[in-house]
Amino acid sequence: MAVKDMRINEDIRVREVRLIDQDGEQAGIVPTTEAMRMASELGLDLVEVSPQARPPVCKLLNYGKYKYELEKKSREQKKKASQVRLKEVRMQPKIEQHDMAFKTKHVQEFLDQGNKVKVTIRFRGRELAHTELGKVKLDSILELLDEDSYRVDSPARMEGRFMSMMLSPKSKKPAGKSVNPE
């Protein structure tokens, strides 16, 4: 439940609630006015934590602190979520061997970091008549890469003046369950 959707204190409009006190103990079903009185005596807030239940479940707690804890948890979850980015490496079909090795090293680094990589070859002018050269270059990039570090999401294909392929890192699977191809 989002913090914005929670009703507190006077926003709770039902006649009676199932109350949980500040220690987390069930206080039973009590009238809402009585629960609000108990909350104000203790200097706490009456917070509806489960509005779908009949009667709704409410807790006696410090709402500001509770809201802060929920936001802190959501921030932690966002940090732990893996961010997969798409990196693009562009080149031309007439790229020299050293330059291609250099760019392939970048592709390998991106894959090792867990990013997806789009390798693109741009054709200009008359180069467009020889798209097979681009396919050869893309295949040679695959040969230069560490075979265990990538999988081809989409093979080389033409998109207008560009030929591209998508690579993604292979997921790390536990060793020991591999089958010997003998």
Rosetta constraint file for C-alpha pairs under 8 A:
AtomPair CA 1 CA 5 HARMONIC 6.81 0.50
AtomPair CA 1 CA 6 HARMONIC 7.45 0.50
AtomPair CA 2 CA 6 HARMONIC 6.97 0.50
AtomPair CA 3 CA 67 HARMONIC 6.58 0.50
AtomPair CA 3 CA 70 HARMONIC 7.74 0.50
AtomPair CA 6 CA 47 HARMONIC 7.11 0.50
AtomPair CA 6 CA 48 HARMONIC 6.17 0.50
AtomPair CA 6 CA 49 HARMONIC 6.95 0.50
AtomPair CA 7 CA 11 HARMONIC 5.37 0.50
AtomPair CA 7 CA 12 HARMONIC 5.84 0.50
AtomPair CA 7 CA 47 HARMONIC 6.17 0.50
AtomPair CA 7 CA 48 HARMONIC 5.56 0.50
AtomPair CA 8 CA 12 HARMONIC 6.17 0.50
AtomPair CA 8 CA 45 HARMONIC 6.79 0.50
AtomPair CA 8 CA 46 HARMONIC 5.57 0.50
AtomPair CA 8 CA 47 HARMONIC 4.55 0.50
AtomPair CA 8 CA 48 HARMONIC 6.22 0.50
AtomPair CA 9 CA 36 HARMONIC 6.42 0.50
AtomPair CA 9 CA 45 HARMONIC 6.14 0.50
AtomPair CA 9 CA 46 HARMONIC 4.97 0.50
AtomPair CA 9 CA 47 HARMONIC 6.53 0.50
AtomPair CA 12 CA 32 HARMONIC 7.79 0.50
AtomPair CA 12 CA 48 HARMONIC 7.30 0.50
AtomPair CA 14 CA 32 HARMONIC 6.91 0.50
AtomPair CA 15 CA 31 HARMONIC 5.93 0.50
AtomPair CA 15 CA 32 HARMONIC 5.70 0.50
AtomPair CA 16 CA 29 HARMONIC 6.61 0.50
AtomPair CA 16 CA 30 HARMONIC 5.51 0.50
AtomPair CA 16 CA 31 HARMONIC 4.05 0.50
AtomPair CA 16 CA 32 HARMONIC 4.83 0.50
AtomPair CA 16 CA 55 HARMONIC 6.61 0.50
AtomPair CA 16 CA 56 HARMONIC 7.95 0.50
AtomPair CA 17 CA 29 HARMONIC 5.50 0.50
AtomPair CA 17 CA 30 HARMONIC 5.66 0.50
AtomPair CA 17 CA 31 HARMONIC 6.25 0.50
AtomPair CA 17 CA 32 HARMONIC 5.93 0.50
AtomPair CA 17 CA 35 HARMONIC 7.92 0.50
AtomPair CA 17 CA 55 HARMONIC 5.23 0.50
AtomPair CA 17 CA 56 HARMONIC 5.30 0.50
AtomPair CA 17 CA 57 HARMONIC 5.89 0.50
AtomPair CA 17 CA 58 HARMONIC 6.40 0.50
AtomPair CA 18 CA 26 HARMONIC 7.82 0.50
AtomPair CA 18 CA 27 HARMONIC 7.36 0.50
AtomPair CA 18 CA 28 HARMONIC 5.48 0.50
AtomPair CA 18 CA 29 HARMONIC 4.29 0.50
AtomPair CA 18 CA 30 HARMONIC 6.38 0.50
AtomPair CA 18 CA 55 HARMONIC 6.02 0.50
AtomPair CA 18 CA 56 HARMONIC 6.07 0.50
AtomPair CA 18 CA 57 HARMONIC 4.73 0.50
AtomPair CA 18 CA 58 HARMONIC 6.10 0.50
AtomPair CA 19 CA 26 HARMONIC 6.17 0.50
AtomPair CA 19 CA 27 HARMONIC 5.28 0.50
AtomPair CA 19 CA 28 HARMONIC 5.68 0.50
AtomPair CA 19 CA 29 HARMONIC 6.11 0.50
AtomPair CA 19 CA 30 HARMONIC 6.69 0.50
AtomPair CA 19 CA 35 HARMONIC 7.22 0.50
AtomPair CA 19 CA 57 HARMONIC 6.06 0.50
AtomPair CA 19 CA 58 HARMONIC 5.10 0.50
AtomPair CA 19 CA 59 HARMONIC 5.86 0.50
AtomPair CA 19 CA 60 HARMONIC 7.67 0.50
AtomPair CA 20 CA 24 HARMONIC 5.68 0.50
AtomPair CA 20 CA 25 HARMONIC 5.50 0.50
AtomPair CA 20 CA 26 HARMONIC 4.59 0.50
AtomPair CA 20 CA 27 HARMONIC 5.55 0.50
AtomPair CA 20 CA 28 HARMONIC 7.50 0.50
AtomPair CA 20 CA 57 HARMONIC 7.47 0.50
AtomPair CA 20 CA 58 HARMONIC 6.19 0.50
AtomPair CA 20 CA 59 HARMONIC 4.72 0.50
AtomPair CA 20 CA 60 HARMONIC 6.44 0.50
AtomPair CA 21 CA 25 HARMONIC 5.54 0.50
AtomPair CA 21 CA 26 HARMONIC 6.48 0.50
AtomPair CA 21 CA 27 HARMONIC 6.32 0.50
AtomPair CA 21 CA 59 HARMONIC 5.94 0.50
AtomPair CA 21 CA 60 HARMONIC 5.15 0.50
AtomPair CA 21 CA 61 HARMONIC 7.83 0.50
AtomPair CA 22 CA 59 HARMONIC 7.06 0.50
AtomPair CA 22 CA 60 HARMONIC 5.09 0.50
AtomPair CA 22 CA 61 HARMONIC 5.76 0.50
AtomPair CA 24 CA 59 HARMONIC 7.98 0.50
AtomPair CA 29 CA 55 HARMONIC 7.81 0.50
AtomPair CA 30 CA 34 HARMONIC 6.66 0.50
AtomPair CA 30 CA 35 HARMONIC 6.57 0.50
AtomPair CA 31 CA 35 HARMONIC 6.40 0.50
AtomPair CA 32 CA 36 HARMONIC 6.16 0.50
AtomPair CA 33 CA 37 HARMONIC 6.17 0.50
AtomPair CA 34 CA 38 HARMONIC 6.24 0.50
AtomPair CA 35 CA 39 HARMONIC 6.23 0.50
AtomPair CA 35 CA 46 HARMONIC 7.15 0.50
AtomPair CA 36 CA 40 HARMONIC 6.22 0.50
AtomPair CA 36 CA 45 HARMONIC 7.70 0.50
AtomPair CA 36 CA 46 HARMONIC 6.17 0.50
AtomPair CA 37 CA 41 HARMONIC 6.24 0.50
AtomPair CA 38 CA 42 HARMONIC 6.35 0.50
AtomPair CA 39 CA 43 HARMONIC 6.06 0.50
AtomPair CA 39 CA 44 HARMONIC 4.92 0.50
AtomPair CA 39 CA 45 HARMONIC 5.49 0.50
AtomPair CA 39 CA 46 HARMONIC 5.95 0.50
AtomPair CA 39 CA 60 HARMONIC 6.01 0.50
AtomPair CA 39 CA 61 HARMONIC 7.94 0.50
AtomPair CA 40 CA 44 HARMONIC 5.91 0.50
AtomPair CA 40 CA 45 HARMONIC 6.99 0.50
AtomPair CA 44 CA 60 HARMONIC 6.12 0.50
AtomPair CA 44 CA 61 HARMONIC 5.23 0.50
AtomPair CA 44 CA 62 HARMONIC 5.09 0.50
AtomPair CA 44 CA 63 HARMONIC 7.51 0.50
AtomPair CA 45 CA 59 HARMONIC 7.99 0.50
AtomPair CA 45 CA 60 HARMONIC 5.67 0.50
AtomPair CA 45 CA 61 HARMONIC 5.38 0.50
AtomPair CA 45 CA 62 HARMONIC 5.65 0.50
AtomPair CA 45 CA 63 HARMONIC 5.94 0.50
AtomPair CA 46 CA 58 HARMONIC 6.36 0.50
AtomPair CA 46 CA 59 HARMONIC 5.73 0.50
AtomPair CA 46 CA 60 HARMONIC 4.91 0.50
AtomPair CA 46 CA 61 HARMONIC 6.62 0.50
AtomPair CA 47 CA 58 HARMONIC 5.30 0.50
AtomPair CA 47 CA 59 HARMONIC 5.28 0.50
AtomPair CA 47 CA 60 HARMONIC 6.47 0.50
AtomPair CA 47 CA 61 HARMONIC 7.10 0.50
AtomPair CA 47 CA 63 HARMONIC 7.12 0.50
AtomPair CA 48 CA 56 HARMONIC 6.90 0.50
AtomPair CA 48 CA 57 HARMONIC 5.93 0.50
AtomPair CA 48 CA 58 HARMONIC 4.24 0.50
AtomPair CA 48 CA 59 HARMONIC 6.50 0.50
AtomPair CA 49 CA 56 HARMONIC 7.81 0.50
AtomPair CA 49 CA 57 HARMONIC 5.87 0.50
AtomPair CA 49 CA 58 HARMONIC 5.53 0.50
AtomPair CA 49 CA 59 HARMONIC 6.82 0.50
AtomPair CA 50 CA 56 HARMONIC 5.72 0.50
AtomPair CA 50 CA 57 HARMONIC 5.02 0.50
AtomPair CA 50 CA 58 HARMONIC 7.00 0.50
AtomPair CA 51 CA 55 HARMONIC 7.98 0.50
AtomPair CA 51 CA 56 HARMONIC 4.72 0.50
AtomPair CA 51 CA 57 HARMONIC 6.49 0.50
AtomPair CA 52 CA 56 HARMONIC 6.30 0.50
AtomPair CA 53 CA 57 HARMONIC 6.57 0.50
AtomPair CA 61 CA 66 HARMONIC 7.36 0.50
AtomPair CA 62 CA 66 HARMONIC 6.19 0.50
AtomPair CA 63 CA 67 HARMONIC 5.95 0.50
AtomPair CA 64 CA 68 HARMONIC 6.20 0.50
AtomPair CA 65 CA 69 HARMONIC 6.25 0.50
AtomPair CA 66 CA 70 HARMONIC 6.35 0.50
AtomPair CA 67 CA 71 HARMONIC 6.31 0.50
AtomPair CA 68 CA 72 HARMONIC 6.11 0.50
AtomPair CA 69 CA 73 HARMONIC 6.24 0.50
AtomPair CA 70 CA 74 HARMONIC 6.35 0.50
AtomPair CA 71 CA 75 HARMONIC 6.21 0.50
AtomPair CA 72 CA 76 HARMONIC 6.29 0.50
AtomPair CA 73 CA 77 HARMONIC 6.29 0.50
AtomPair CA 74 CA 78 HARMONIC 6.28 0.50
AtomPair CA 75 CA 79 HARMONIC 6.31 0.50
AtomPair CA 76 CA 80 HARMONIC 6.34 0.50
AtomPair CA 77 CA 81 HARMONIC 6.25 0.50
AtomPair CA 84 CA 114 HARMONIC 6.58 0.50
AtomPair CA 84 CA 115 HARMONIC 5.25 0.50
AtomPair CA 84 CA 116 HARMONIC 6.84 0.50
AtomPair CA 85 CA 115 HARMONIC 5.12 0.50
AtomPair CA 85 CA 116 HARMONIC 6.12 0.50
AtomPair CA 86 CA 115 HARMONIC 5.98 0.50
AtomPair CA 86 CA 116 HARMONIC 4.79 0.50
AtomPair CA 86 CA 117 HARMONIC 5.64 0.50
AtomPair CA 86 CA 118 HARMONIC 7.07 0.50
AtomPair CA 87 CA 110 HARMONIC 7.21 0.50
AtomPair CA 87 CA 115 HARMONIC 6.77 0.50
AtomPair CA 87 CA 116 HARMONIC 6.12 0.50
AtomPair CA 87 CA 117 HARMONIC 4.76 0.50
AtomPair CA 87 CA 118 HARMONIC 6.17 0.50
AtomPair CA 88 CA 117 HARMONIC 5.57 0.50
AtomPair CA 88 CA 118 HARMONIC 4.62 0.50
AtomPair CA 88 CA 119 HARMONIC 5.83 0.50
AtomPair CA 88 CA 120 HARMONIC 7.16 0.50
AtomPair CA 89 CA 103 HARMONIC 7.20 0.50
AtomPair CA 89 CA 107 HARMONIC 7.17 0.50
AtomPair CA 89 CA 117 HARMONIC 7.32 0.50
AtomPair CA 89 CA 118 HARMONIC 6.32 0.50
AtomPair CA 89 CA 119 HARMONIC 4.94 0.50
AtomPair CA 89 CA 120 HARMONIC 6.11 0.50
AtomPair CA 90 CA 119 HARMONIC 6.06 0.50
AtomPair CA 90 CA 120 HARMONIC 4.72 0.50
AtomPair CA 90 CA 121 HARMONIC 5.74 0.50
AtomPair CA 90 CA 122 HARMONIC 7.13 0.50
AtomPair CA 91 CA 95 HARMONIC 6.77 0.50
AtomPair CA 91 CA 120 HARMONIC 6.36 0.50
AtomPair CA 91 CA 121 HARMONIC 4.93 0.50
AtomPair CA 91 CA 122 HARMONIC 6.26 0.50
AtomPair CA 92 CA 121 HARMONIC 5.07 0.50
AtomPair CA 92 CA 122 HARMONIC 5.17 0.50
AtomPair CA 92 CA 123 HARMONIC 6.43 0.50
AtomPair CA 92 CA 134 HARMONIC 7.75 0.50
AtomPair CA 93 CA 121 HARMONIC 6.31 0.50
AtomPair CA 93 CA 122 HARMONIC 7.20 0.50
AtomPair CA 93 CA 123 HARMONIC 6.96 0.50
AtomPair CA 93 CA 127 HARMONIC 7.67 0.50
AtomPair CA 93 CA 133 HARMONIC 6.06 0.50
AtomPair CA 93 CA 134 HARMONIC 5.10 0.50
AtomPair CA 93 CA 137 HARMONIC 6.68 0.50
AtomPair CA 95 CA 99 HARMONIC 6.52 0.50
AtomPair CA 95 CA 100 HARMONIC 6.34 0.50
AtomPair CA 96 CA 100 HARMONIC 6.18 0.50
AtomPair CA 97 CA 101 HARMONIC 6.19 0.50
AtomPair CA 98 CA 102 HARMONIC 6.22 0.50
AtomPair CA 99 CA 103 HARMONIC 6.22 0.50
AtomPair CA 100 CA 104 HARMONIC 5.97 0.50
AtomPair CA 100 CA 141 HARMONIC 7.55 0.50
AtomPair CA 101 CA 105 HARMONIC 6.19 0.50
AtomPair CA 101 CA 141 HARMONIC 7.90 0.50
AtomPair CA 101 CA 144 HARMONIC 7.53 0.50
AtomPair CA 102 CA 106 HARMONIC 6.71 0.50
AtomPair CA 103 CA 107 HARMONIC 6.38 0.50
AtomPair CA 104 CA 108 HARMONIC 6.21 0.50
AtomPair CA 104 CA 141 HARMONIC 6.20 0.50
AtomPair CA 104 CA 144 HARMONIC 7.00 0.50
AtomPair CA 104 CA 145 HARMONIC 6.93 0.50
AtomPair CA 105 CA 109 HARMONIC 6.28 0.50
AtomPair CA 105 CA 145 HARMONIC 7.90 0.50
AtomPair CA 106 CA 110 HARMONIC 6.21 0.50
AtomPair CA 107 CA 111 HARMONIC 6.27 0.50
AtomPair CA 107 CA 117 HARMONIC 6.75 0.50
AtomPair CA 108 CA 112 HARMONIC 6.12 0.50
AtomPair CA 108 CA 145 HARMONIC 6.36 0.50
AtomPair CA 108 CA 146 HARMONIC 7.53 0.50
AtomPair CA 108 CA 149 HARMONIC 7.88 0.50
AtomPair CA 109 CA 113 HARMONIC 6.26 0.50
AtomPair CA 110 CA 114 HARMONIC 6.58 0.50
AtomPair CA 110 CA 115 HARMONIC 5.44 0.50
AtomPair CA 110 CA 116 HARMONIC 7.27 0.50
AtomPair CA 110 CA 117 HARMONIC 6.94 0.50
AtomPair CA 111 CA 115 HARMONIC 5.26 0.50
AtomPair CA 111 CA 116 HARMONIC 6.42 0.50
AtomPair CA 111 CA 117 HARMONIC 6.99 0.50
AtomPair CA 111 CA 149 HARMONIC 6.91 0.50
AtomPair CA 111 CA 150 HARMONIC 6.91 0.50
AtomPair CA 111 CA 168 HARMONIC 6.62 0.50
AtomPair CA 111 CA 169 HARMONIC 5.15 0.50
AtomPair CA 112 CA 149 HARMONIC 7.13 0.50
AtomPair CA 112 CA 169 HARMONIC 7.03 0.50
AtomPair CA 114 CA 168 HARMONIC 7.73 0.50
AtomPair CA 114 CA 169 HARMONIC 5.82 0.50
AtomPair CA 115 CA 168 HARMONIC 6.75 0.50
AtomPair CA 115 CA 169 HARMONIC 6.83 0.50
AtomPair CA 116 CA 166 HARMONIC 7.27 0.50
AtomPair CA 116 CA 167 HARMONIC 5.81 0.50
AtomPair CA 116 CA 168 HARMONIC 4.43 0.50
AtomPair CA 116 CA 169 HARMONIC 6.59 0.50
AtomPair CA 117 CA 166 HARMONIC 5.83 0.50
AtomPair CA 117 CA 167 HARMONIC 5.13 0.50
AtomPair CA 117 CA 168 HARMONIC 6.23 0.50
AtomPair CA 118 CA 164 HARMONIC 6.66 0.50
AtomPair CA 118 CA 165 HARMONIC 5.76 0.50
AtomPair CA 118 CA 166 HARMONIC 4.55 0.50
AtomPair CA 118 CA 167 HARMONIC 6.29 0.50
AtomPair CA 119 CA 138 HARMONIC 7.70 0.50
AtomPair CA 119 CA 164 HARMONIC 5.48 0.50
AtomPair CA 119 CA 165 HARMONIC 5.53 0.50
AtomPair CA 119 CA 166 HARMONIC 6.47 0.50
AtomPair CA 119 CA 167 HARMONIC 7.84 0.50
AtomPair CA 120 CA 162 HARMONIC 6.47 0.50
AtomPair CA 120 CA 163 HARMONIC 5.71 0.50
AtomPair CA 120 CA 164 HARMONIC 4.26 0.50
AtomPair CA 120 CA 165 HARMONIC 6.77 0.50
AtomPair CA 121 CA 134 HARMONIC 6.36 0.50
AtomPair CA 121 CA 162 HARMONIC 5.62 0.50
AtomPair CA 121 CA 163 HARMONIC 5.21 0.50
AtomPair CA 121 CA 164 HARMONIC 6.20 0.50
AtomPair CA 122 CA 161 HARMONIC 6.15 0.50
AtomPair CA 122 CA 162 HARMONIC 4.72 0.50
AtomPair CA 122 CA 163 HARMONIC 6.68 0.50
AtomPair CA 123 CA 127 HARMONIC 5.37 0.50
AtomPair CA 123 CA 128 HARMONIC 5.36 0.50
AtomPair CA 123 CA 131 HARMONIC 7.79 0.50
AtomPair CA 123 CA 161 HARMONIC 5.46 0.50
AtomPair CA 123 CA 162 HARMONIC 6.10 0.50
AtomPair CA 123 CA 163 HARMONIC 7.99 0.50
AtomPair CA 124 CA 128 HARMONIC 6.32 0.50
AtomPair CA 124 CA 161 HARMONIC 7.33 0.50
AtomPair CA 126 CA 130 HARMONIC 7.68 0.50
AtomPair CA 127 CA 131 HARMONIC 7.02 0.50
AtomPair CA 128 CA 161 HARMONIC 7.01 0.50
AtomPair CA 130 CA 134 HARMONIC 7.69 0.50
AtomPair CA 131 CA 135 HARMONIC 6.72 0.50
AtomPair CA 131 CA 163 HARMONIC 7.95 0.50
AtomPair CA 132 CA 136 HARMONIC 6.30 0.50
AtomPair CA 133 CA 137 HARMONIC 6.30 0.50
AtomPair CA 134 CA 138 HARMONIC 6.25 0.50
AtomPair CA 134 CA 163 HARMONIC 6.92 0.50
AtomPair CA 135 CA 139 HARMONIC 6.16 0.50
AtomPair CA 135 CA 156 HARMONIC 6.63 0.50
AtomPair CA 135 CA 163 HARMONIC 7.77 0.50
AtomPair CA 136 CA 140 HARMONIC 6.20 0.50
AtomPair CA 137 CA 141 HARMONIC 6.32 0.50
AtomPair CA 138 CA 142 HARMONIC 6.50 0.50
AtomPair CA 138 CA 156 HARMONIC 7.19 0.50
AtomPair CA 138 CA 165 HARMONIC 7.87 0.50
AtomPair CA 139 CA 143 HARMONIC 6.44 0.50
AtomPair CA 140 CA 144 HARMONIC 6.34 0.50
AtomPair CA 141 CA 145 HARMONIC 6.39 0.50
AtomPair CA 142 CA 147 HARMONIC 7.86 0.50
AtomPair CA 143 CA 147 HARMONIC 7.75 0.50
AtomPair CA 145 CA 149 HARMONIC 7.70 0.50
AtomPair CA 146 CA 150 HARMONIC 7.46 0.50
AtomPair CA 148 CA 170 HARMONIC 7.08 0.50
AtomPair CA 149 CA 169 HARMONIC 5.70 0.50
AtomPair CA 149 CA 170 HARMONIC 5.49 0.50
AtomPair CA 150 CA 167 HARMONIC 6.28 0.50
AtomPair CA 150 CA 168 HARMONIC 5.56 0.50
AtomPair CA 150 CA 169 HARMONIC 4.42 0.50
AtomPair CA 150 CA 170 HARMONIC 4.92 0.50
AtomPair CA 151 CA 167 HARMONIC 5.72 0.50
AtomPair CA 151 CA 168 HARMONIC 5.56 0.50
AtomPair CA 151 CA 169 HARMONIC 6.25 0.50
AtomPair CA 151 CA 170 HARMONIC 5.89 0.50
AtomPair CA 152 CA 165 HARMONIC 7.50 0.50
AtomPair CA 152 CA 166 HARMONIC 6.04 0.50
AtomPair CA 152 CA 167 HARMONIC 4.65 0.50
AtomPair CA 152 CA 168 HARMONIC 6.55 0.50
AtomPair CA 153 CA 165 HARMONIC 7.58 0.50
AtomPair CA 153 CA 166 HARMONIC 5.25 0.50
AtomPair CA 153 CA 167 HARMONIC 5.44 0.50
AtomPair CA 153 CA 168 HARMONIC 6.52 0.50
AtomPair CA 154 CA 165 HARMONIC 5.48 0.50
AtomPair CA 154 CA 166 HARMONIC 5.10 0.50
AtomPair CA 154 CA 167 HARMONIC 7.24 0.50
AtomPair CA 155 CA 164 HARMONIC 7.72 0.50
AtomPair CA 155 CA 165 HARMONIC 5.03 0.50
AtomPair CA 155 CA 166 HARMONIC 6.78 0.50
AtomPair CA 156 CA 163 HARMONIC 6.29 0.50
AtomPair CA 156 CA 164 HARMONIC 5.23 0.50
AtomPair CA 156 CA 165 HARMONIC 4.49 0.50
AtomPair CA 156 CA 166 HARMONIC 7.92 0.50
AtomPair CA 157 CA 163 HARMONIC 5.30 0.50
AtomPair CA 157 CA 164 HARMONIC 5.74 0.50
AtomPair CA 157 CA 165 HARMONIC 6.69 0.50
AtomPair CA 158 CA 162 HARMONIC 5.74 0.50
AtomPair CA 158 CA 163 HARMONIC 4.28 0.50
AtomPair CA 158 CA 164 HARMONIC 6.62 0.50
AtomPair CA 159 CA 163 HARMONIC 5.90 0.50
AtomPair CA 159 CA 164 HARMONIC 7.46 0.50
